[in-house]
Each structure stands twice: as structure tokens, then as C-alpha cells.
Amino acid sequence: MQIIRVRLINSMGKTDGCEKAPVEVMKALRKIGSSETGKEIDVDKLNLEEIHVDLDNLEEANYLIFKNAKEAFERNKKVFFIGGDHSISYPLVKAFGKVEENPLLIIFDAHADCIEPGKEPTHEEWLRGLVEQGFSGDKIILISTRNFYDDELEFINKQGITLISMGVLQEDLQGVCDLVMERARRAQGFYVSIDIDAVDPAHAPGVAYAEPGGMSSRDLIYFMKRLNLLDNFRGADIVEINPDKDLNEITVKLGAKLLAEML
């Protein structure tokens, strides 16, 4: 198992501050000390690395993230990445798709991130860019999305991406989790991408785009604790935490707690 810090942001200034999250989340993890099951977490014994990137050279940064992530997936049963904004998931999941023959991508995000992408997809474009580069839409589950454009919804439907709205989650959280677990079991390996704004801003205020009406922190922890029970869980990224916009470190601590429950 390995934890990798990725301090890349690609958002034309909209997510400035998220590059500080990897360091702050690891500080918070040290303070937590254990998971909810009582498993001790000794940060000094964790396999912790960082992919050093040049924010002024996005093409090189994406290549380095892809290359290092692919090697990490090949070496480790599980790999966890701490961002950074959601643009890091573009090279990370590309790498995951190269390693797994039958992958599944599970995304928790308030936004669809399916705007028509540029050459180096930003945090608002990364998912569409990933699909257009060959990752099959029918191997993607998008959960908690509650703000998107009409053309994004059209793209999601056309590509066969499974969209689970907050309304459906609210009606039957356990049943939805059961269905996601069943999809995950059928994959060779699955990867989870967590944009912290999937959580309601009452529980996670330190984000670039606060979207009311999201999941509770408890609901997301419930999902991750159950998914972590599956042997083919290959890893996750936690992104879009902005310490500069946080309140009493609530969001940073949530990121650390999610990581603690997955270790």
C-alpha cells in the first residue's frame, strides 16, 4: 500500500489553495491516530511519497503523474492519492485503466466535470477528457452530482455513465450502496475518486464550489468503509480540499478520516 501526494492544480486560479491540502491532510491523519475500528495509524510507518510537478508545465506534469501512478498501481495492491484539484484524476485514472483489464471508476462529486476539454483537461473537464481518450463510460459511476449543464447530461447519457443523484441517495442510501458494491465486485479492480464537494458544505466548507444539498460526511464514510471491504479495491484519490477556505479544519479532518478508514 502506498500514499502519494499530488499538489497539481489546473483551474485557471479557481482552485488555488488546494495544492496545500496534501500536507495538511497528512498532519490531520497524524492527529487522528486510529480508524473507527481501533486500528492504529502510525504515519511514520506509512509508505508516503510525492509526485513533484511543475505547475507552469501542465503537459509534463500530467505525464509524470501518469507514469508514476502506473508504476505505483503495478507495485502495490492499493494506492491512495491526495490532491490537488480534480484535474489530477485525469492522468491517475488513465494509468489505472492501463493496469486493469476490466476497471470500474466510482466518483463522488457535486459536479459532472464533463465540459468539453482542452489539451490538458482542468478540474471541470477531466472526466469527459478521460472518456474521450478511451475509458469506457459504462465503467463509470457518478454519485452525488447535483449541478451540471445540459450538454454534460447529454454526454453522460450518450456514454452510458451511471448517474446516481442525491434524490436517489436520499431515498435508499443502503440500497444504492448495495448496487454499487455489486458493480464493484464484477470488476477486476475498482478505483474511487472523491471530490470533497460531494459532501454538503455544512460538513465540508473548505471547497472551491460549495453546492448545498450534498451527502453528509457520515454517509460518505459509510460508503467508503463498505467499499474497503472488497478485495479488488485498488485505491482512491481525495481532491478539492482547500485549507484556505476551511473552517476549523473541518474539511481537512474529513479528508484525513476518509483516508484513515481506507488504510
N, C-alpha and C positions, 0 to 999 in steps of 0.2 A: 504494500500500500504506500502511496506517495501523495503528498500535498504540495501543490505548485502555485506560487504566487504569480499573477499576470497583471501588471499595472498598466495595461493598454487602455486608452480611451480614444474613441473615434466618433465624435458627435458635434464637431464644429462649436465646441465650447459648452454644449448643453449639459454634459455630464462631468464638467470639471469638478474635481474633488473626489471622484470615485477611485482615482489612482491611489488614494491614501488608504483605501479600505483593507487591502491585504495585510498590511502591518497592524492596523487597529483590530481586525478580527482575530488575528493570532494572539495579540495582547489579551483580548477578552477571553479567548479559549483557555489561556493560562490561568485566568482567574476562576473559570468555571470549575475546573479540577476533575469533574466526572460527568458521565452521562446519567440519564434518569434511571437507568438500571443499576447504577452504582459502579459502573466500570470506570476505573481510574484513568485519567488522561494526563500523561506526563509529556508535556510539549517538547521537552528537551530530548526525548527518545523518538520523536516522530521524524519520518523521512521528509524533511522540508527543503524545497528548492525554489528557485525563482527563474523565470524566463525573462532575461533582461532585453528590453526593446527600446528602440529609438522612436519617440512619438512624432518625430519630424520625417520619418521614413516608414510609412504605413505598409508599403509593399514588402519591404524587408521584414517588418515586424510580424506581419501575417505569415510569412514564410517560416520565420523562426519559431513561432508558436505552433504552426502545423508540424514542422519537423520534430520539435522537442516533444509535443504531445503524442505523436505517433510512436516515438521510441518509448515513451512512458507507458502507453497502453500495451505495447508489446512486452514490456518488462514486468508489469505489475498487474495483479488481479483487479485492483481498484486504484483509481487516480481521482483526486479532488483538486479543483482549480478555484482560486479566489481572485475575482476581478476587482477593479477594472469595470468597464461597462459591458453591455451585451454584445458589442462587436467582437469580443474575444471568442464567442461561441462559434462564429463562422469558421475560423481555422481549427478550433478544437473538435467540432463535430465532423468536419471534413476528415480529420485524422482518424477519428473513431470509426467513421464509415469505411475507411481503408483497411482497418484491422478486423472488423466484424463482418462476416458474410451476410448475416441476417440481423441487422441492427434495429433497435427501436429508440426513438428520441421522445422523451417526455418533457414538456416545457410548462413551467408555471410562470405566467406573465400577464400583466394587465393589458398589454398591447400586443398586436399581431406581429409587428416588426416585418411586415410584408410590403413595404413601399418599394417601388421599382428601384433596384440597386445600381450604384455606381461601380467603378472598378474595384474599390476596396470598401465593401459594404459597412455602413455605420451601424450603430445600435438600433436604428429604426428600419434597417433593410436586411439585416444579416440572414433572417430565416428564408426570405424569398431568394436571396443570393445563393444560399445553400442548396435549395431545391433546384434552382436553375443550373447549378453546377452538377446535378445528378443525384442528390439524395432524394429518395422516393417519398413523395408526400403521404402515401398510405402507410408509412412507417413513422409518422409523427402524430403525437397527441398534444394538443394545446389546451391548457387548463387555466381558468380564471380570467380569460381575456374578456374585457368589458369596454374597450374603446378601440374602434378601428374604422377605417374608411371603407366605402362601398367597394372600391376596386380591390382592396385587401381581402374582403369577404368573398368576392368573386374568385380571386386567386386561390384562396383556401378551399373553396368548394370544388373548383376545377381540378386541383391537385390531389384531392382525396384526403386532405388533412382532417383528422378528427378534432372537432372544436367542442369543448365542454364549457358551457357558460356558467356564470355564477348562479343563475336561476336553477339550473340542473343540480349544481353542487348543493345549494341550499335545501333542495327537496330531499336529497338522499346522499349525503356525504359518504356513508359507509358503502352503499351500493355502487357509487361511482368508483370508489377505491377498489372494490372487488373487481369491477370490469377492467380497470387499468392494470391491476395485478395479473389478471388472466392474459391480457395482451402482452404484458412483460414476460410472463412465463414462456410464451410461444417464441420469443426472440432468442437468438443465440446469446446476445448480450444487450443490455439497455443502459442508456445514459440519461441523466436528468439535468436540465438546465433551469436554474432558479433565478429569475429576476425578482428581487425582493419586493418590487411594487405589485406583485401578485397579492401580497398581503395588504389589508386595509391600512391606510396611513395612520389610523389610530394606534395600530400595533407596530408600524414601521414608518415613521415620519421622515427618515433620512434618505429621501429619494429625489430624483430629478423631476419626475412627473407623478405627483400624488393623485391617485384615482380612488375616490371613495367607493365603498360598496364591495370591497375585496374580501379575501379569506381572513380568518383570524389566524394569529400566529399558532394557536393550538391546533387548528385544522391542518396547517401545512406540516407541522411537526408530526401529526398523526399519519399523514401520507408518507412522509419520509421514513418513519420508524417501520411502517409496514413494508414499503418497497425494499428497505435494507435487509429484510428477512430472506430475500430471494438470492440464490447463489449466483445468478447471472447479472447482478447489479455491478456494472463496471466502473461507475464513477459519476461525478456531478460537477457542475460549476455553480458558484454563488456570485451573482453580479449585481451591479447598480446600487450598491450601498454607498451612500455619500456622507462621510463623517462630518463634513462642513455644514450639512443641513439637518443633522441628527439632533435629538432631544434626549438629554441624559443617557446617551449611548444606547438607547433602546434598540435601534436598528442594527448597530454593530454587534450588540449582545445576541440578538436574534440570529444573525449570521453565524456567530460562534456556536450557539446552541444547536443550530441545524447541523453544523459540521460535527459537533460532539456526538450527536445521535447517529451519524452515518459512519463514524470511525469504527 
